[in-house]
Amino acid sequence: MNAQFIFKSRALTAQMIVLIDMTAAHFWDISGVGALDNVVARLRREGREVNMVGYNRASADIVDRFALHDKTGFEVGAVPH
């Protein structure tokens, strides 16, 4: 995956909101989706809210089909990897 995650965050009370801008990224296969899942899981375990923006159509399709970070139970490890 030749993508660079750009993290922008701002403090909101005791919680941190992280915005991952995917505008310059393209997911070619599920290995990139797995990397995104790992990043999102780590940030959520640390108590952060994570939002992703800027997917191109092809990347949005592969993320919608294979990503686990938007499935119930992912943060606690209930969804198989």
Secondary structure, 3 states (H helix, E strand, C coil): CCCCCEEEEEEECCEEEEEEECCCCCCCCHHHHHHHHHHHHHHHHCCCEEEEECCCHHHHHHHHHHCCCCCCCHHHCCCCC
